[in-house]
């Protein structure tokens, strides 16, 4: 479970946020599905990082997706006037 505390995986969150920005600007899917997409992307990436442990996969993936949702929401709210 040491992988959960590894700060290198925090670099994945901006990648997910950037992916959301590209999808939002290209209008590929409706904006209301972006948080779900971020969570799914986090879970998929977490699956590759978890070394086969399902609990670790859910914790890492869910954390990455939830972090990306929070960063995206914070940026969006900061830019609104």
C-alpha positions in Angstrom: 0.0 0.0 0.0 3.0 2.3 -0.2 2.0 3.3 -3.7 -1.0 5.3 -2.3 1.3 7.7 -0.5 3.7 8.1 -3.5 3.6 11.9 -4.5 4.6 11.1 -8.1 1.0 10.1 -8.8 -0.2 13.6 -8.1 1.2 14.5 -11.5 -1.6 12.4 -13.0 -4.3 14.7 -11.8 -3.3 17.6 -14.2 -3.3 15.1 -17.0 -6.9 14.1 -16.3 -7.8 17.8 -15.9 -6.2 18.6 -19.2 -8.0 15.7 -20.9 -11.3 17.2 -19.5 -10.4 20.6 -20.9 -9.8 19.2 -24.3 -13.0 17.2 -24.3 -15.0 20.2 -23.0 -13.6 22.5 -25.7 -14.2 20.0 -28.4 -17.8 19.5 -27.1 -17.4 15.7 -27.5 -19.8 14.9 -24.6 -22.1 17.2 -22.6 -20.5 19.1 -19.7 -22.6 17.4 -17.1 -20.8 14.1 -17.8 -17.2 15.5 -17.3 -17.0 14.6 -13.6 -18.1 11.0 -14.4 -15.5 10.9 -17.1 -12.8 12.1 -14.7 -13.7 9.5 -12.2 -13.6 6.8 -14.9 -10.3 8.0 -16.1 -8.9 7.9 -12.6 -10.2 4.4 -12.0 -8.6 3.2 -15.3 -5.3 4.8 -14.6 -5.5 3.5 -11.0 -6.0 0.0 -12.4 -2.6 0.2 -14.1 -0.9 1.5 -11.0 -2.3 -0.8 -8.4 -0.4 -4.1 -9.1 -3.6 -6.2 -9.2 -5.0 -5.4 -5.7 -8.6 -4.4 -6.1 -8.9 -2.3 -2.9 -5.7 -0.4 -3.8 -7.0 0.1 -7.4 -10.3 1.6 -6.1 -8.5 3.9 -3.6 -5.9 5.1 -6.1 -8.3 5.5 -9.0 -11.1 7.0 -6.9 -8.6 9.5 -5.4 -7.2 10.5 -8.7 -10.6 11.0 -10.2 -12.0 12.9 -7.3 -8.9 15.1 -7.2 -9.3 15.9 -10.8 -12.9 16.7 -10.3 -12.0 19.1 -7.5 -9.2 20.8 -9.4 -11.5 21.2 -12.5 -14.3 22.6 -10.4 -11.9 25.0 -8.5 -10.5 26.3 -11.7 -13.9 26.7 -13.2 -15.2 28.6 -10.2 -12.1 30.8 -10.0 -12.5 31.9 -13.6 -16.2 32.7 -13.2 -17.0 36.3 -12.3 
